Every structure is written in structure tokens, then in C-alpha cells.
């Protein structure tokens, strides 16, 4: 875990608030701190668990062409392309709309998400280019990280907007979304090219 000086006086510096998952830097493979991974506090554990799920999901969706992203299994409408769009929307809803009241990314505006929640992501992703879908998800993830960092710099997991859910609840809900849908992605990716595995190779970067 990295600490930063809170002031430049001669007294012992206070560590700054933890605002991101220790060892998870976008564009680089994770740098695992086993002590924190095994014995971290509630915030460290929550952030690392969220980042691990994001990275595993990314691995399942990378290097897949348009046909692969649109592959369906049986009667299910779920596709890898739709999952990218759905989870990007979940990131936006949890950490922009619900947490701060910020507007969603333009791709998600002017849509009645309440009435189309079960269908919109899968249907609209059919016409999207693979790189557009992956970029949308990555942008949503980076916006979520920025929002979390700003909140955690001033507060903690108990932070909640007036009348809304706590940050603790929102992070838990998003971890649940990734855990469920990465299971879907497991089956879909194996059907695309036979690729299997519980987690990414060590050199797979944090998205």
C-alpha cells in the first residue's frame, strides 16, 4: 500500500485516504500485495474485489470479433457485446447517477432504462462495432474510478447521497453484477473459441 505525505512539516505525516485499489493501475498488470490481499481492511478488500472482477470480465471479452460478440447460446438473448454495454450502463447508473447525480454518458441518455432494462443492451449492441463496445465499457469504468477516488478522498464507505444508498451498498451491488455476468461470459467465450480459465494470465493489464 502506498502512502503520501499530507504535509511538509517535521511531524509524522498522516497517510492520505485510500482512493483506489492497491496495486491496480490501468494499462498495467496488477502488482499483488499478498498482505493486503489476504488481510486488507473493508475498503481495500471491496476495491480489490471489484477490480479483480472487472479485469476477469475484460479478459473474457478481449480479442473477440463481431461475430463472437454477438454469439448467443440457446434461447438466451445474452451476448458478450450486450454484456459490455449492460455492465457499462451499470457502472454509470451506480457511480454517476445514483452516487453523485451526474449525467450518464451520452450513449445512455434519452433512453427509458426502467422499461427497457431487460432488452436494450442486448438489442442495441447488435449494431455496434467491437472496439466501440469495448471502448464504451472502459470509459465507464474509468469514470467510475474517478468518481470513487473523489468521494473516498473526502469520505468513506458510509458516504451516501441524501435518500440514496451508501457507497458500501453500491460497490457490493456492482461486484454482484460482475460476478453473475462473468459467469455468463465464461460460457460465451468458450463457445466462441474454446478459451477457458478462471482468471486472466498474469500479464493481462488492468482495463
C-alpha positions in Angstrom: 0.0 0.0 0.0 1.4 3.4 -0.9 1.2 6.4 1.4 1.6 10.1 0.6 2.8 12.9 2.8 -0.1 15.0 4.0 2.1 18.0 4.7 5.7 19.0 4.5 6.3 19.7 8.2 8.7 18.0 10.6 6.0 15.9 12.3 4.9 12.4 11.3 2.9 12.7 8.1 -0.6 11.3 8.0 -1.4 8.9 5.2 -3.8 10.1 2.6 -7.1 8.4 2.2 -7.2 5.2 0.1 -8.9 6.2 -3.2 -8.2 3.2 -5.5 -7.4 -0.5 -5.3 -3.8 -1.1 -4.2 -1.7 -2.5 -7.0 -4.3 -2.0 -9.8 -3.0 0.6 -12.3 -4.9 0.9 -15.6 -2.9 -0.4 -18.6 -0.5 -2.5 -16.4 -0.7 -6.0 -15.0 -1.7 -5.9 -11.3 1.0 -5.7 -8.7 -0.2 -8.0 -6.0 0.4 -7.2 -2.4 -0.4 -10.5 -0.7 -0.6 -9.0 2.8 -3.3 -6.6 1.7 -5.0 -9.2 -0.5 -5.2 -11.7 2.4 -5.7 -9.3 5.3 -6.8 -6.0 3.9 -9.4 -3.8 5.6 -13.0 -3.5 4.4 -12.3 -0.7 1.8 -9.2 -2.4 0.5 -11.0 -5.7 0.1 -14.0 -4.1 -1.6 -11.9 -2.2 -4.1 -9.6 -5.1 -4.9 -12.6 -7.4 -5.4 -14.3 -5.0 -7.8 -11.1 -4.6 -9.8 -10.5 -8.3 -10.0 -14.0 -8.9 -11.3 -13.6 -6.1 -13.9 -10.3 -7.5 -15.1 -11.6 -11.0 -15.4 -14.6 -9.8 -17.3 -12.4 -7.7 -19.7 -10.3 -10.8 -20.4 -13.4 -12.8 -21.5 -14.4 -10.0 -23.9 -11.0 -9.0 -25.4 -9.7 -10.2 -28.8 -13.2 -11.3 -29.9 -14.6 -10.2 -33.3 -18.1 -9.0 -34.1 -19.4 -12.5 -34.7 -18.1 -13.7 -31.4 -19.5 -10.7 -29.5 -22.9 -11.4 -31.0 -22.9 -15.2 -30.4 -25.9 -16.4 -28.4 -26.4 -19.7 -26.6 -29.8 -21.4 -27.0 -32.8 -19.2 -26.4 -30.9 -16.7 -24.3 -30.5 -13.1 -25.6 -27.3 -12.5 -23.7 -24.2 -11.9 -25.7 -20.6 -10.7 -24.9 -21.3 -7.5 -26.8 -24.5 -7.0 -24.8 -22.7 -7.7 -21.6 -20.1 -5.0 -22.4 -22.9 -2.5 -22.9 -25.0 -3.7 -19.9 -22.1 -3.5 -17.5 -21.0 -0.1 -18.8 -24.6 1.1 -18.0 -24.4 -0.5 -14.5 -21.2 1.4 -13.9 -22.8 4.6 -15.0 -26.0 4.1 -13.0 -24.2 3.1 -9.8 -21.4 5.6 -9.7 -22.7 8.5 -11.7 -26.5 8.7 -11.4 -27.0 7.0 -8.0 -23.9 8.2 -6.2 -23.5 11.8 -7.4 -26.4 12.6 -9.6 -24.1 13.2 -12.6 -25.5 12.7 -16.1 -24.8 9.4 -17.8 -22.5 9.1 -20.8 -24.2 10.3 -24.0 -24.7 6.8 -25.2 -27.1 6.1 -22.3 -29.1 9.3 -22.3 -32.6 9.8 -23.7 -33.4 6.1 -23.1 -36.2 4.8 -20.8 -33.9 2.4 -18.9 -36.7 1.4 -16.5 -38.9 0.0 -19.2 -36.1 -1.4 -21.4 -33.8 -2.8 -18.8 -34.2 -6.4 -19.8 -33.8 -5.8 -23.5 -32.0 -2.6 -24.5 -28.3 -3.6 -24.1 -28.7 -6.9 -26.0 -30.7 -5.4 -28.8 -28.7 -2.2 -29.3 -25.3 -4.0 -29.1 -26.1 -5.9 -32.3 -25.2 -2.9 -34.5 -22.1 -1.8 -32.6 -18.5 -2.3 -33.6 -16.5 -4.5 -31.2 -14.0 -1.7 -30.5 -16.8 0.8 -29.9 -18.3 -1.6 -27.3 -15.1 -2.3 -25.5 -14.2 1.5 -25.5 -17.6 2.3 -24.1 -17.1 -0.1 -21.2 -13.6 1.1 -20.5 -14.7 4.7 -20.5 -17.5 3.9 -18.0 -15.0 2.0 -15.7 -12.5 4.9 -15.8 -15.3 7.4 -14.9 -16.3 5.2 -12.0 -12.8 5.1 -10.7 -12.5 8.9 -10.9 -15.8 9.3 -9.1 -14.9 6.8 -6.4 -11.5 8.5 -5.9 -13.1 11.9 -5.4 -15.6 10.5 -2.9 -13.1 8.5 -1.0 -10.7 11.4 -0.7 -13.3 13.1 1.5 -15.3 10.3 2.9 -15.6 6.5 3.2 -17.9 3.6 2.5 -20.6 5.1 4.7 -21.0 8.0 2.2 -24.5 8.2 0.8 -26.3 10.9 -1.1 -29.4 12.2 0.5 -32.1 9.5 0.3 -29.8 7.2 -1.6 -27.7 4.0 -1.0 -24.3 4.0 0.7 -21.1 3.7 -1.2 -20.7 0.3 0.5 -24.0 -0.9 -0.9 -23.3 0.4 -4.4 -19.9 -1.3 -4.6 -21.4 -4.5 -3.3 -24.2 -4.3 -5.9 -21.7 -3.8 -8.7 -19.5 -6.7 -7.6 -22.6 -8.8 -7.7 -23.4 -7.7 -11.2 -19.9 -8.6 -12.4 -19.9 -12.0 -10.6 -23.1 -13.0 -12.2 -22.3 -11.8 -15.7 -18.7 -13.0 -15.8 -20.3 -16.5 -15.4 -22.3 -15.8 -18.5 -19.2 -14.6 -20.2 -17.3 -17.8 -19.3 -19.8 -19.9 -21.3 -20.0 -17.5 -24.2 -16.2 -17.1 -24.6 -15.7 -20.9 -24.5 -18.4 -21.2 -27.3 -16.6 -18.6 -29.4 -13.1 -20.1 -29.5 -12.8 -22.7 -26.8 -10.9 -20.3 -24.4 -11.5 -21.2 -20.7 -10.0 -20.3 -17.4 -10.9 -18.8 -14.0 -8.7 -15.8 -14.3 -6.6 -13.8 -16.7 -2.9 -14.6 -17.3 -0.5 -12.6 -15.1 0.4 -10.2 -17.9 -3.2 -9.2 -18.8 -3.4 -5.5 -18.0 -5.9 -3.7 -15.7 -8.5 -2.1 -18.0 
